[in-house]
Amino acid sequence: MSGCAGCTNHEKMKCAAECVSGKKISIVLAGNANVGKSVIFNYLTRLHQHVGNWPGKTVEKAEGTLHYKGYEINVIDLPGIYSLSTFSIEERISREYIAGSEKDIVVNVVDASALERNIIFTIQLAELGKPMILALNQMDLAEKKGIFIDDGKLGEALGVPVIRTVAVKGKGIDKILDAAIAIRESIDAGVEVLGVAPKAPRYGKEIEEKISKLFSALDGHETMETKYPKRYFATKLLEGDEEITEIAGRLDPMLPETARACASGLESAHGEECSLVMSYERSSTAKRIAESAVKIGEPGKPRISERMDAVATHPIFGYLMMASILAALFVGVFGFGDFLSGLLGSLFDSLDIWAHALLGAGVLYSILWEGGFKGLVAGITIALPYIVPFYLALELLETTGYLARIAFLMDSLMHKIGLHGKAIIPMMLGYGCTVPACLGCRILETERERTIAIFVTTLIPCAARTVIIMGLVGAFMGLKWALALYAINIALVLILGRLAFKVLPGEPTGLIMEMPSYKLPHAKTVLYQTWGRLSDFIFIAFPIIIVGSIALKALELIGAFGPISMVISPVIEGWLMLPAAAGVVLIFGILRKELALIMLAALVPLSSLTHVQMFVFALVCMIYIPCIATIGALVREVGWKKTLYISAATTGLALLLGGIAARVLPMIGV
């Protein structure tokens, strides 16, 4: 939050001054997906936030600061997850961070309209024994549904303070901060208040006996290095948690065997795996707690959402509705993007004369203007005009709850390549611009899903590649050959997506989907969320675009393209059977894909190319290494290592298929 929550300007200055004294608090936002964590995070931190990656991971880490009542408060927004197992990298990161944070206060954000399901995760957090606050979010929606929660009873059952919030309107968020301060001051004073030590669940007699046995077996062993409380360690050891079992084996080789024997006893008695038995126990506990605190009354109004869902998820009308909305999204994003791109392009083109007069026609002009500044211009005129409306539209779809309905309709098809149904949105937008499509893949929950989606999205021909396909193959060979390239592309997406699904490690995508309630978007919240995503691209990808553009221009100025052209000549002329000039053209195409066709036309008369060469050139351009703006987005989303892998894989595939096409097409009379 810029300044302090709920303070006047005078109070903000006073708070900021008091913060110099070093009073600090760290808050961790944890909860299921779609409960409003990110809305609370953005409301608190406003422009004072940083989005990066967790150390050594490609999972997004959102962190920000604010000043409130004399405290400097650091806020971490953990990934949205449903358990503290270690099946996914997001779950592992969240558990390790919470367990290892000594002074953090956990704020568990829950959806008040789905309390029982959310409390299952709350119970797992309580088992870690960290100071905790429960934020009952979306209280307005819960009450409209006739769900009334006694927060006093709920807080007593869980041993934590319960705060009622409506995050999209900013209601109750300052009370979260007040509760966090009260807990921190109580801990510092050695006084125990509600929330300092949440009530860990107690299971049935059989399970408690097994936990006690393992608890005793841990006596004499140093478990502090594990960061986990002793009871939690014993409980997860009983469940067969891989990480805990591995640690236990290092402490004492007999511990895993003892745990396995205890688990076998439970499995024999219940006829289920021990982890499932524990899961049932947590669900039963959550049900009991929710029922004690919730009263169901008459809904405030007849809900239109149920009637909307009947259409939105209908096996026929649902797809028609989805197609209409996605078509409107596509036309709106790229219609506005084309208009703004042209407008900005004209504006920057008019600066050329001024720059030439100021810098002259020497190396300085070439490096600073044609390299660095025009790289920046490429990002502003090519990427931003499409990214801004896309992020705005995406936030509206997500906030209203319709994104989940699209995912529901497309889930069956997308699961065939290991993706969640909502991956269809960034994939579809890839036909306009690959940059927002790659950045849009962050709506997927797991790193594995995001990696697969980003990989297949880079294969989809964007508008610039469409210019090459239609301007070369469509214009000279006819529409059917241009459509053949699109058919090849769709086949590649399906085949390579399925291959990536088989090869990449990780758990398959879950089949159970959450269907959040419909909500009216709140303008301020939508704009903050959109800016949060947009600023990330601007501050991370733009420097890469500028540096990459300068590097390409420098290579041109020192005459490196000539030797490079000679080195790659066997591939370009020998394997692809293209003119030698095509090699340099393809390198420049990394800067902007449509430059490849423009430069080829400048170096070689297009009419002099054979139909086979036209098809091969378009095929290679359609598949090979993404443009510099996309590379910047890839680095931001998956890191340098995976970006290099994706670039190498797509380039290798493009060359392989291009060479095959150069030999097969003449055989069929092209």
C-alpha angles and dihedrals in degrees: 000000000000099000118333132338111259096352129135117238090262091050091048091056091047092050092048090052092049090051089067086075088073100248103156138172130186120210126192118201110210132170149104122306117276096023097114102262093135092047090055090045093052092044091053101041102029106171094349096086140104127205116200137132131282110259110282092359137093093220112117117255116199116195132167144160139224138174119236131167094339096315130112103219122199115203126200120191108206122204116275107260139160102216144016094237118119098239093114131035090241091057092047093050093048095048095046092048096048093043093048098045109096100183103028122116113216117223106197107203112203135181104246091205091060099035101150094054092046094049090063086070091041089058091053090051090049089055089064089062098223123146106271145188124195115220110200098206130188091030090156091060092046093053092047086057090051094254112141119184127202098215091189093060091042093051092048092051093050099033094234137106112260119215122193112220142175098195098187088060096038092243118155096000094114088055089059088058092047091052091048091052091048091052093046093048091047092051091048090049093046092242120134117225133166109296099027091096114017117209109261112217121259115219133206121298095262094051094044090053091054092046090049090051092053091042089057091045088059092059111116094022123109105239098159090094089064092062089221126116113252096246091047090050091052092047095051090043088057090050091054096244106184098222094045092045090052092050091046090053090056091049094048127346089217095060097077090048091051090049092049091052091050091048092049090056091054093044091052091051096046103028091229136095112275093243090056092048089053090047091053089050092053091047090050091050091048090050092051093049093046093048091051092054104034129079119189114216136164114303113251093238136359103275117242090194092079091055090046091051091052087063099032094055098034113130090236111016091040091063092045090051091047093048091050094049094045091046090051089047092050094046093042096048096044096035090055090039093053091048094048092042091054092046094050091042091056091047094053093041088060089060093062094085091048092049092048091052092047100043102026124220099292137102093290091059092047096048101037100034110024092034113030103020095041089049087056090046090051089055092046097044101034105032110025098052089060100034096055097055091038094055090045092051092044092051090050091050091048096043095048091049096240093115089071090054091053089050090050093053095046098037098097094052096042093048088067088073094037098260137125116250094251090065085085089078099062090037092055092046088053087078087067104037129346094211099068089036092059093043089047090061089079088083086078115094105224134051090234093055092046092050093050092045093048091048095053091040091060088058094057112098110246124207091274092053089045087059089059094045095048097032094052112019097026094046099043105026103029138254096284092064091048089051089049088061090053090049090052089049094052090049090051092050092052096042097043092041090055091046092051089049090055096043105041114084121239143077120305116256113277117255095209111089131195116230107202122202121266112262134187109243117247108222097216093048093047091051093048092049091047092049090048091058095039096049089054091060094043096052097039107032101035096064089052091050092050095046091046092050092050090049092053091048091048091052089052093049095051090049095246094140091071095059090039089053090052092049094051094039093099089057097042099040101021103040104021094032091221128139114277090245090066090074095064089040092057091050091053088047087072088071094051123350096219088056087072093067094039093052093043090054089050094050102034127026104246091219089062092063119094119238089250091054091048092052093045093048092050091046092053092046090050094056112024130097114325122252121272093261091054091047088056090051091047092052089052094049106036106010133246096290097057091039089059091047092050092046092048093045095050093045092048091047092048092052093045095050092040092056092046091049091050089060102035099047095062088051091060094047102261 
